[in-house]
Amino acid sequence: MSTERRSPLDRARVADTALRLLNEVGLDGLTLRAIAKELDVKAPALYWHFKDKQALLDEMATQMFRRMVAGTPLDPADTWPERLLKINRGLRAALLGYRDGARVFSGSLFTGTDHAPALEENLRLLTDAGLTLAQAVDAGRTVHAYTIGFVTEEQGMRLLPGEEKVRTDIADRARLLSDHPLAAAAGEHLFHDYDRQFEEGLAVVIAGIGARYGVAP
């Protein structure tokens, strides 16, 4: 038996194992039974640490956030647009690091207070720029929701392990929509170059925040 399997079972080890298994089986295949098998324990042992699968997803999302923060250093000299760009670029990169990462992260609640210092700093930056606290929260939530939604769609279209055929054949789509030329041509923009798509959408959202609340960079 490996050293890892002999180590004590705790929340961090279960969540770490679940994140590794996620890349193999995806969210739909990630069951407590499968995780228990990977850990070489009986499934009921996991209930000492997590009351249900959602509680485990909360811990997984928290682990993902911790790793994201560790890999996304923030500069106190950032302007508010620079900070929103960095945070959401880092979030997308973190989510793309896991199969179905956006689905795991979406709707989950952090299990600790690790996020509080960064949240406090980001809200302070936005309010110092002239936003009210409510506006700062709305701005942060809106750009966060954009990123989560974008990556959810992006991961839904990416090839899964073992798949060879693309999810959407752009040329075939264009032929099917040939009576609607603009809709047909839109496929080149909808299903291609997700990096460019994300950056453009992020820029639009951040510009909209500035225009809506009348704050300059």
Secondary structure, 3 states (H helix, E strand, C coil): CCHHHHCCCCHHHHHHHHHHHHHHHHHHHCCHHHHHHHHCCCHHHHHHCCCCHHHHHHHHHHHHHHHHHHCCCCCCCCCHHHHHHHHHHHHHHHHHCCCCHHHHHCCCCCCCCCCHHHHHHHHHHHHHCCCCHHHHHHHHHHHHHHHHHHHHHHHHHCCCCCCCCCCCCHHHHHHHCCCCHHHHHCHHHHCCCHHHHHHHHHHHHHHHHHHHHCCCC
